[in-house]
Amino acid sequence: MKKVRLAFLGAGMRALEYGYYAIRHLNKVSIAAVADPDESKLNLFRKYGITNCFASWQQLLDLPEKAADVVIICTPDNMHVEPARKAIEKGYHIIIEKPLSPKPSECAELGRLAQEYDNIFMVAHVLRYTKMYSLMKKMAVEGKIGDLVTVEHSEYVERIHYSHSYVRGNWRNSGSSAPMILTKSCHDMDIISYLAGESRCKSISSFGALTYFNEKNAPEGAPEFCLDGCPAKDTCPYHTEKIYVYGRNEWWRSISRDKSREARRRALEGSPYGRCVFRCDNDVVDHQTVNMEFENGVTAVFTMTAFSKAGRRTKLMGTKGELEGVFGETGSRQYIRHFDFQSGKEKKIILPKTLDTHFGGDDGLMDEVVRMVNEGVNKSKTSVETSVHSHMMSFAAEKARLEGTVVDVRGFEESVIGHAGESGK
Ligand SMILES: NC(=O)c1ccc[n+]([C@@H]2O[C@H](COP(=O)([O-])OP(=O)(O)OC[C@H]3O[C@@H](n4cnc5c(N)ncnc54)[C@H](O)[C@@H]3O)[C@@H](O)[C@H]2O)c1
């Protein structure tokens, strides 16, 4: 097997996850190049002997020779389209982080370009590659529950994760970023459409709001920054000191590379992560439901909430039985419960613990790319067409929520594609 050479465009959290795969699979991949304007992030890779480092994705993709077999686009959401176009031009295989773009017209345009492309172009819809969803899909396809009729799927974001990313962090404001149903839950739209038989979604409705993380719930006298003497320090679970200075070893403490308490306290000064969760410029929902009807007649309901422990739970209900899959905190066990109507018997399948942060999804996606590059094929669980469709489901759900309507998804897609055609090239 040929070792596949990877180049990371953006060396943040996601690149580190892929880097972690590389460290554990030295026989399959090597990191050939990394680009990021942040020297401290490049230095992390230099520590592992990666010296082919660049200050921007442009510099890396402008090299006269290809620096790697596969580029992984891990730049911020609004910086995916241009590197993807350039990487296509240069003939790289491409893994691109979700979402393709915060704008529906750009998703459609990029999707069209990628479908005409012979090399690999894969959106990192990692849930498809988790042990749990892979097995649920296999069991459903094998007919273990007869014909699928109903899908129930929930994403429990977890309150501190929510406060970090969607109140204080990068994805807090739909104007500067995009709606939550895209930035977080396009994974969920994708896995629902995958499990629903890869049928197209026909109609969609949605409800949801930002109910809690707003000014009206601010403790009396709370300053803009928690460390400026908040009177609710002992009782507020979102006080920055609890989360970032004294919190356990969660990934959100990466606000500071220096892990000492003093450094973490300093990192909060003037930082968006230092702010009171009730006094931020956030506007994305903290809970949302989506109802969907697919062209094959399957109906699905999705719930996203901040107010929970972490995890996802999915139930597939068919004419001959039901399947329920559950996973919780990162690193916890995943299981599937299968109930068969005919025998009346229930079986619980406990899945092995995985090492990556996505329940085997990151590893599964990378293994698939390594296999495809080696075999010279371009057929995976994730096609560009289905990825673009699940992005469109997210945009359609947001339109339905904002307008209080039921959106005809095909009509919505046609309007976006028409718009992309007009605005594009
Ligand atoms: N598939 C998933 O499950 C999943 C999970 C989390 C995030 N994401 C997505 O992955 C992407 C990256 O997220 P992240 O959490 O790693 O963010 P991050 O902020 O940690 O990393 C982004 C990096 O891009 C760098 N960057 C900015 N401009 C650049 C340029 N011109 N050239 C090269 N690098 C540049 C930044 O300095 C930063 O280090 C986002 O689109 C995010 O939505 C996907």
The ligand as an SDF file (V2000), in Angstrom:
LIG
                    3D

 44 48  0  0  0  0  0  0  0  0999 V2000
  -16.2490   17.6240   10.4040 N   0  0  0  0  0  0  0  0  0  0  0  0
  -16.4280   17.9990   11.6470 C   0  0  0  0  0  0  0  0  0  0  0  0
  -16.9600   17.2490   12.4510 O   0  0  0  0  0  0  0  0  0  0  0  0
  -15.9880   19.3540   12.1090 C   0  0  0  0  0  0  0  0  0  0  0  0
  -15.8150   19.6180   13.4630 C   0  0  0  0  0  0  0  0  0  0  0  0
  -15.3720   20.8870   13.8460 C   0  0  0  0  0  0  0  0  0  0  0  0
  -15.1280   21.8470   12.8840 C   0  0  0  0  0  0  0  0  0  0  0  0
  -15.3410   21.5600   11.5700 N   0  0  0  0  0  0  0  0  0  0  0  0
  -15.0670   22.5540   10.5180 C   0  0  0  0  0  0  0  0  0  0  0  0
  -13.6590   22.5250   10.2270 O   0  0  0  0  0  0  0  0  0  0  0  0
  -13.1770   23.8320    9.8700 C   0  0  0  0  0  0  0  0  0  0  0  0
  -12.0280   24.2070   10.7880 C   0  0  0  0  0  0  0  0  0  0  0  0
  -12.4910   24.2080   12.1060 O   0  0  0  0  0  0  0  0  0  0  0  0
  -11.4950   24.2430   13.3460 P   0  0  0  0  0  0  0  0  0  0  0  0
  -12.2990   23.9080   14.5390 O   0  0  0  0  0  0  0  0  0  0  0  0
  -10.2630   23.4790   13.0190 O   0  0  0  0  0  0  0  0  0  0  0  0
  -11.1840   25.7990   13.3620 O   0  0  0  0  0  0  0  0  0  0  0  0
   -9.8460   26.5150   13.8840 P   0  0  0  0  0  0  0  0  0  0  0  0
  -10.1920   27.9350   14.0440 O   0  0  0  0  0  0  0  0  0  0  0  0
   -9.2960   25.7670   15.0400 O   0  0  0  0  0  0  0  0  0  0  0  0
   -8.8470   26.3290   12.6510 O   0  0  0  0  0  0  0  0  0  0  0  0
   -8.9220   27.0940   11.4730 C   0  0  0  0  0  0  0  0  0  0  0  0
   -7.5000   27.4830   11.1080 C   0  0  0  0  0  0  0  0  0  0  0  0
   -7.4810   28.0990    9.8280 O   0  0  0  0  0  0  0  0  0  0  0  0
   -6.4110   29.0450    9.8880 C   0  0  0  0  0  0  0  0  0  0  0  0
   -6.4220   29.9960    8.7770 N   0  0  0  0  0  0  0  0  0  0  0  0
   -7.0100   31.2370    8.7200 C   0  0  0  0  0  0  0  0  0  0  0  0
   -6.6910   31.8210    7.5420 N   0  0  0  0  0  0  0  0  0  0  0  0
   -5.8990   30.9530    6.8580 C   0  0  0  0  0  0  0  0  0  0  0  0
   -5.2370   31.0060    5.5920 C   0  0  0  0  0  0  0  0  0  0  0  0
   -5.3370   32.0640    4.7690 N   0  0  0  0  0  0  0  0  0  0  0  0
   -4.4950   29.9400    5.2140 N   0  0  0  0  0  0  0  0  0  0  0  0
   -4.3680   28.8660    6.0190 C   0  0  0  0  0  0  0  0  0  0  0  0
   -4.9680   28.7680    7.2310 N   0  0  0  0  0  0  0  0  0  0  0  0
   -5.7340   29.7950    7.6400 C   0  0  0  0  0  0  0  0  0  0  0  0
   -6.5830   29.6890   11.2540 C   0  0  0  0  0  0  0  0  0  0  0  0
   -5.4130   30.3720   11.6770 O   0  0  0  0  0  0  0  0  0  0  0  0
   -6.8910   28.4800   12.1050 C   0  0  0  0  0  0  0  0  0  0  0  0
   -5.7300   27.9160   12.6770 O   0  0  0  0  0  0  0  0  0  0  0  0
  -14.3830   24.7590    9.9990 C   0  0  0  0  0  0  0  0  0  0  0  0
  -14.9600   24.9320    8.7550 O   0  0  0  0  0  0  0  0  0  0  0  0
  -15.3320   23.9910   10.9200 C   0  0  0  0  0  0  0  0  0  0  0  0
  -16.6880   24.2990   10.7480 O   0  0  0  0  0  0  0  0  0  0  0  0
  -15.7340   20.3360   11.1740 C   0  0  0  0  0  0  0  0  0  0  0  0
  1  2  1  0
  2  3  2  0
  2  4  1  0
  4  5  1  0
  4 44  2  0
  5  6  2  0
  6  7  1  0
  7  8  2  0
  8  9  1  0
  8 44  1  0
  9 10  1  0
  9 42  1  0
 10 11  1  0
 11 12  1  0
 11 40  1  0
 12 13  1  0
 13 14  1  0
 14 15  2  0
 14 16  1  0
 14 17  1  0
 17 18  1  0
 18 19  2  0
 18 20  1  0
 18 21  1  0
 21 22  1  0
 22 23  1  0
 23 24  1  0
 23 38  1  0
 24 25  1  0
 25 26  1  0
 25 36  1  0
 26 27  1  0
 26 35  1  0
 27 28  2  0
 28 29  1  0
 29 30  1  0
 29 35  2  0
 30 31  1  0
 30 32  2  0
 32 33  1  0
 33 34  2  0
 34 35  1  0
 36 37  1  0
 36 38  1  0
 38 39  1  0
 40 41  1  0
 40 42  1  0
 42 43  1  0
M  CHG  2   8   1  16  -1
M  END
$$$$
